[in-house]
Amino acid sequence: MPPFYVTTPIYYVNDAPHIGHAYTTVAADALARWHRLNGRETFFLTGTDEHGQKVQRAAEKLGRTPQEHADLMHVRFKALWERLDIQYDDFIRTTEPRHTRFVQDLLQKLHDQGELYQAPYSGWYSTSAERFWSDEEVAAATAIALGKPVTPADLHNGVAGVCPDSGAAVEWLTEHNWFFRMSAYQDRLVAHITENPSCIMPETRRNEVLGYLRKPLADLCISRPKARLAWGIPLPFAPDYVTYVWFDALTNYVSALQEPPARLAFWPEALQLVGKDILTFHTVYWFSFLFAAGITPPKQVYAHGWWLMTGKKMSKSVGNVIKPDAMIDAYSADALRYFLLAAVPFGADGEFTQEAFLHRYNSDLANDIGNLSHRATSMPEKWLGSVVPAVGVQTDEDLELQAVALRATDAFRANMELVQFKAALEGLWELVRAGNKYIDSQAPWALNKRGDMERLGTVLRNVMEVVRVAYSYLACVTPGKSKEVLDRLGMAAPDLDPNLNRLTPGHAVSHRDPIFLRLDAIPESLVSNDPVPAAPPVAAAAAVAPAAPAVEAAPVAQIEYDDFAKVQLRTGLVLAAEKHPKADRLLVLSVEVGEEKPRTIVAGIAAVYEPAELVGKTVIVVMNLKPAKLRGIESQGMLLAAGGSDVASILTPYRPVAPGSVVK
Ligand code: ME8
């Protein structure tokens, strides 16, 4: 069996992750887990794209250096992946030396081979957006601004064009840049894609790329003058230039495999998942870079569709995003993972609505599979002393249930090979529904009443086995819930054998709370789409001002609930931590608390914590403590810690929760 390598795009660190980013990453994680479960050697890569104008501008807006910004922002992706139970093998950041070194070596190699050349680059430059636009883009924006048709020729004949982003004036600018001879690879690209049809999926997307390649392919500008864009990897042979985003970004998929050398075996056995927005880059650009470098293109690039909100692509720039943390809080990480994969065929667009989520959650998870697993342990608890019963004589109904198990697991397997999660889950649900029907038709309660314990044992055993099969296959989609249910059946790991005879008779099973609780309405926190209440009056800070030293044995003053309620506590994710420049005892933390900007918190914990160990930890923050300057740095809140003045431990939630969650 060849090894399996799965990748996600590396996400821009200009903003926080949303459901769209979670989608690709959950899909990659499900595939990686599936192949690992089947014993295949697997490598799963994700990461962050940290260079370029977008990141530079986002950092400038917040008064940070781009590196500081990237250091802070990539932690948000890692924190979300932890909450979503994403088991990646490596997380690459394009600012890491292992990556920049590889990109520079590759650029030098292509330069030495004569694949790169310098030439003038012209376009409509917008000073406000700090970028070039094409004739067509500016003509379209100008036409809207003027309310009359505008052609590219008009722009070159005196009609003043405007920037599609800001509406400000654009100017025709020419600068020298470095180009990659992409046009030389046009025929080879067409031949490769035609001879390896599954290298771009789904088929409609492959046809789109072939359609794109029917027009003459231009060479690709791969640089920007450092004077205009400083935040990038310098060209080793022309240090006044940096390489422009795509050459840098795409290369991550192989730069991450360079060390240790054993990783090289994963290339080109790669399945690269991308949104359809970046398919041309991942095929036309990427494959031709690889051809030039003498590297075989990846086995498959799979482009999925978009999550939409009222018909528009969910994106931070439109402002119509759903925050994954809020969905996880309301429903659980596994419910979100399941919904993303079950709701829409991989490749198609899908409208994200709270109504659809609630409906699917209740029908598929709370009702179908939740009920099934609940009944599989409640009935043995009531009637069989909570152990796995032995199988007796098999009836036609039992054999039919076994046949469904074989069919359903085959369907799951076949569809996972095709990267069709929805169809795979629908296949498995045939077994889940058959399991529930089997309980209804076999009526174990009646068998118990009649005292037919042998048949009762056989029926309940079959039900338990169906649960074992279903949750084992689901372990790649709902890993947390699967583990919990399998644990109730006394199993340490998933078992994909579809034969309904794998549990050990006499083994203890345990019955616990329903695994997916039914919800009657969309959770309140999602209706407003703002899980964080308005900030309380700052005057309440007095309630948490440091108290006078306690007098030994003095009775503790009691307070009313209202007094306590004045203290506003929230969870916070530590994005960065460093030593206070002027005080050995203090650390300065940057903590994401669900507000627009992270808060700076100065804490007296330097004696017990190294700054690095705090990054990525969730802490409890007193939000409405009056800001105070501590040795010159303003602290915008306080951390809770145990141990009094000799801090023993900071407080952190027992289970992962989203930053900004209210603590009471
Ligand atoms: O494009 N629906 O990064 P990015 C589905 N850094 N998926 C979505 C989505 C939506 N509404 N919005 C985003 C970049 N995605 C580059 C990639 S790779 C060498 C460099 C997902 O932060 C989808 O996978 O804009 C999309 O391709 C990716 O996020 C874009 O993330």
Residues whose N, C-alpha, C, O or C-beta is under 5 A from the ligand:
A	BS01	ME8	P9 I10 Y11 Y12 G20 H21 Y23 T24 D49 A249 L250 V274 G275 I278 G305 W306 W307 K313 M314
